[in-house]
Amino acid sequence: MADEKIYNFMGISKAALGLSLALIIISIVAIAYRGLSLGLDFTGGTLVEVQYEQAPSVPQIKQLLEQGGYQNFVVQKFGADTSILVRLQQGYSDEIGQEVLTTLRGGGQAVDLVRSEFVGAQVGEELREQGGLGLLLALGMIMIYISFRFQFKFAVGAVGALIHDVIITVGCFSVLQWDFDLNVLAAVLAVIGYSLNDTIVVSDRIRENFRRVRKESPTEIINISLTQTLSRTIVTGLTTLLVLVALYMFGGEALEGFSKALIIGIVVGTYSSIYVASSSLLMMGISKEDLMIPVKEGVEADDMP
């Protein structure tokens, strides 16, 4: 390793962990006191679908609804360019579809009402309960898997990194009061998968180097491992971010929250693989003895590969 430049990632691990702790505290406080700006999927409300003769301008439709006194609504194209879906966070009534239709006709275009229906909040309550239980079960299974594949200290670091990523990602939506709907929830779950994959790649290299490198300290071995995986991490992260930025810019309002959550999650997940999962190994006192291959009975240590 003498000819290869090794980056001292762990040299700022304490400062990085301090930053993570501060972001987690801010996120938890924001979620507790400000809450999330829950979308129609969680709060219930009214769906109004209208059909135009010619493709309308979505910004103009939003402006008409704002002028009509509507708040907390979502406007998106639904299938064809002439079909528009308006989602309103307010109770349903028989007249609401006609009221929205009258407001939209104020723009001067011919528009017809296709449907107007109520979406109950009970769906959101079930999703919150089942989603929370599913997330806890997934974290438990991840901890068991990594404990068997690597070592229990790796499992603690990996799960800690996942919790770190989820809290900060959701915290950003709370602090900025962005709409939190099912698309965002799906993105948060995707962040868990991405971050876990990145953490496992790093952990695999750390385990390999602990068994292969003889003289260096645990801190130096982790720095070596992170340096060796750095190019892979950068290429994977940048490639994914390019796709997500394209989704954010050209995917429309339906994919805006999804892409924003994933962009935040990938940046935070890449950071946590280095400064949460890896730093926690040092905090728990990882050593070469923890990762030694068990010697089978009757086999001399010198005969081990």
ChimeraX attribute file (.defattr): number of C-alpha atoms within 10 A of each C-alpha:
attribute: neighborCount
match mode: 1-to-1
recipient: residues
	/A:1	7
	/A:2	5
	/A:3	5
	/A:4	9
	/A:5	10
	/A:6	16
	/A:7	15
	/A:8	15
	/A:9	19
	/A:10	19
	/A:11	11
	/A:12	12
	/A:13	18
	/A:14	12
	/A:15	12
	/A:16	19
	/A:17	16
	/A:18	12
	/A:19	12
	/A:20	20
	/A:21	13
	/A:22	11
	/A:23	17
	/A:24	20
	/A:25	15
	/A:26	18
	/A:27	20
	/A:28	18
	/A:29	15
	/A:30	20
	/A:31	18
	/A:32	12
	/A:33	10
	/A:34	14
	/A:35	15
	/A:36	21
	/A:37	18
	/A:38	19
	/A:39	23
	/A:40	26
	/A:41	21
	/A:42	21
	/A:43	18
	/A:44	23
	/A:45	20
	/A:46	22
	/A:47	23
	/A:48	21
	/A:49	23
	/A:50	22
	/A:51	21
	/A:52	18
	/A:53	12
	/A:54	12
	/A:55	14
	/A:56	18
	/A:57	11
	/A:58	14
	/A:59	10
	/A:60	12
	/A:61	20
	/A:62	19
	/A:63	13
	/A:64	18
	/A:65	19
	/A:66	14
	/A:67	11
	/A:68	15
	/A:69	8
	/A:70	16
	/A:71	13
	/A:72	13
	/A:73	18
	/A:74	17
	/A:75	19
	/A:76	18
	/A:77	20
	/A:78	15
	/A:79	9
	/A:80	10
	/A:81	15
	/A:82	16
	/A:83	20
	/A:84	24
	/A:85	19
	/A:86	21
	/A:87	23
	/A:88	24
	/A:89	20
	/A:90	18
	/A:91	12
	/A:92	18
	/A:93	12
	/A:94	9
	/A:95	10
	/A:96	18
	/A:97	22
	/A:98	15
	/A:99	11
	/A:100	21
	/A:101	19
	/A:102	15
	/A:103	18
	/A:104	23
	/A:105	15
	/A:106	13
	/A:107	14
	/A:108	7
	/A:109	13
	/A:110	12
	/A:111	20
	/A:112	17
	/A:113	16
	/A:114	14
	/A:115	12
	/A:116	21
	/A:117	15
	/A:118	16
	/A:119	20
	/A:120	17
	/A:121	14
	/A:122	13
	/A:123	14
	/A:124	20
	/A:125	15
	/A:126	12
	/A:127	14
	/A:128	14
	/A:129	10
	/A:130	12
	/A:131	14
	/A:132	12
	/A:133	11
	/A:134	12
	/A:135	13
	/A:136	12
	/A:137	12
	/A:138	13
	/A:139	18
	/A:140	13
	/A:141	12
	/A:142	18
	/A:143	22
	/A:144	15
	/A:145	14
	/A:146	20
	/A:147	15
	/A:148	12
	/A:149	13
	/A:150	16
	/A:151	18
	/A:152	16
	/A:153	20
	/A:154	27
	/A:155	25
	/A:156	19
	/A:157	26
	/A:158	30
	/A:159	21
	/A:160	18
	/A:161	27
	/A:162	26
	/A:163	16
	/A:164	20
	/A:165	29
	/A:166	20
	/A:167	19
	/A:168	22
	/A:169	27
	/A:170	23
	/A:171	25
	/A:172	20
	/A:173	23
	/A:174	25
	/A:175	19
	/A:176	12
	/A:177	15
	/A:178	17
	/A:179	19
	/A:180	21
	/A:181	19
	/A:182	18
	/A:183	18
	/A:184	24
	/A:185	17
	/A:186	13
	/A:187	20
	/A:188	22
	/A:189	15
	/A:190	17
	/A:191	25
	/A:192	22
	/A:193	14
	/A:194	18
	/A:195	24
	/A:196	22
	/A:197	15
	/A:198	22
	/A:199	25
	/A:200	19
	/A:201	16
	/A:202	25
	/A:203	27
	/A:204	14
	/A:205	17
	/A:206	24
	/A:207	20
	/A:208	14
	/A:209	19
	/A:210	23
	/A:211	14
	/A:212	11
	/A:213	15
	/A:214	10
	/A:215	9
	/A:216	12
	/A:217	13
	/A:218	19
	/A:219	19
	/A:220	17
	/A:221	22
	/A:222	27
	/A:223	20
	/A:224	24
	/A:225	24
	/A:226	25
	/A:227	19
	/A:228	18
	/A:229	15
	/A:230	15
	/A:231	11
	/A:232	13
	/A:233	17
	/A:234	12
	/A:235	11
	/A:236	13
	/A:237	18
	/A:238	13
	/A:239	10
	/A:240	14
	/A:241	18
	/A:242	12
	/A:243	12
	/A:244	22
	/A:245	16
	/A:246	11
	/A:247	17
	/A:248	19
	/A:249	12
	/A:250	11
	/A:251	14
	/A:252	12
	/A:253	16
	/A:254	15
	/A:255	16
	/A:256	19
	/A:257	22
	/A:258	24
	/A:259	23
	/A:260	20
	/A:261	25
	/A:262	25
	/A:263	23
	/A:264	18
	/A:265	27
	/A:266	24
	/A:267	17
	/A:268	21
	/A:269	31
	/A:270	22
	/A:271	17
	/A:272	28
	/A:273	28
	/A:274	24
	/A:275	22
	/A:276	25
	/A:277	27
	/A:278	27
	/A:279	22
	/A:280	21
	/A:281	21
	/A:282	16
	/A:283	10
	/A:284	12
	/A:285	10
	/A:286	17
	/A:287	14
	/A:288	16
	/A:289	10
	/A:290	15
	/A:291	16
	/A:292	11
	/A:293	11
	/A:294	9
	/A:295	11
	/A:296	9
	/A:297	6
	/A:298	6
	/A:299	9
	/A:300	9
	/A:301	10
	/A:302	6
	/A:303	7
	/A:304	10
	/A:305	5
